Amino acid sequence: MSFQDIRAEIGADKILAVSKLQPAAKIRDLYQQGQRRFGENYVQEALEKQELLQDLSDIEWHLIGHLQKNKAKHVVGKFHLIHSVDSLELAQTLSRQCENKGVRQRILIQVNLANEESKSGFDKQTVLASWDELCRLPHLSIEGLMTMPPLTESGDEVRPYFQELRELREKLASSTELTRHPLKTLSMGTSNDFRVAIQEGATLVRLGTVLFGARN
Ligand SMILES: *Cc1c(COP(=O)(O)O)cnc(C)c1O
């Protein structure tokens, strides 16, 4: 399946090209084919690629990998959207760093729906319990939710997680303090299961392997 086929199938605005561990030249190549949104996992690598590709002025960088609090100061204002906000403490740190820099940062709340030890993310109860506090952080704009379901062979096994994320968004969106938090984005689905994710309402699917081939 080529990039153009996938784009024709699901629409350009839903594709986040995950370029971690791929060389900048491959990003440039996909950009030249029309892709604008790129997602990176590692802060250092992402910032290096931003440097290398700074001539591509309308490229949109997303951070999707686990973010340590002590790196928050390096990322605020540098990414269009941070998908991987996985604790209240991290959100608080990001908001403080935004204040220092005089910027506002768009974020997603990462939810670990299967409560897997190996994955980061809020569990559902904690998101609900922390929600008002998250919404009050002055320098963040919460644009939606992100999840990374358990690895399985078939897309259908992950469907319930995608449904659950959509329902959680609906529930949160109907709660009070949301006037400045659009909650429009559902970042879910990867190369393995993006079609199921789209059926369940994903607004962004994070595609690595299917666009770039295997990583190094
Ligand atoms: C690597 C990664 C992806 C992309 O996975 P593929 O299977 O290569 O499509 C998506 N989301 C996150 C959080 C990732 O780390």
The ligand as a MOL file (V3000), in Angstrom:
LIG
                    3D

  0  0  0     0  0            999 V3000
M  V30 BEGIN CTAB
M  V30 COUNTS 15 15 0 0 0
M  V30 BEGIN ATOM
M  V30 1 C 5.9380 3.9920 16.8840 0
M  V30 2 C 4.6040 4.4890 17.2750 0
M  V30 3 C 3.5350 4.4910 16.3660 0
M  V30 4 C 3.6350 3.9430 14.9610 0
M  V30 5 O 3.6270 2.5560 14.9500 0
M  V30 6 P 3.6120 1.7530 13.5500 0
M  V30 7 O 3.2250 0.3790 13.9590 0
M  V30 8 O 4.9720 1.8370 12.9800 0
M  V30 9 O 2.5890 2.3850 12.6820 0
M  V30 10 C 2.3340 5.0170 16.7960 0
M  V30 11 N 2.1710 5.5170 18.0340 0
M  V30 12 C 3.1660 5.5320 18.9270 0
M  V30 13 C 2.9230 6.0880 20.2930 0
M  V30 14 C 4.4070 5.0130 18.5790 0
M  V30 15 O 5.3940 5.0220 19.4880 0
M  V30 END ATOM
M  V30 BEGIN BOND
M  V30 1 1 1 2
M  V30 2 1 2 3
M  V30 3 2 2 14
M  V30 4 1 3 4
M  V30 5 2 3 10
M  V30 6 1 4 5
M  V30 7 1 5 6
M  V30 8 2 6 7
M  V30 9 1 6 8
M  V30 10 1 6 9
M  V30 11 1 10 11
M  V30 12 2 11 12
M  V30 13 1 12 13
M  V30 14 1 12 14
M  V30 15 1 14 15
M  V30 END BOND
M  V30 END CTAB
M  END
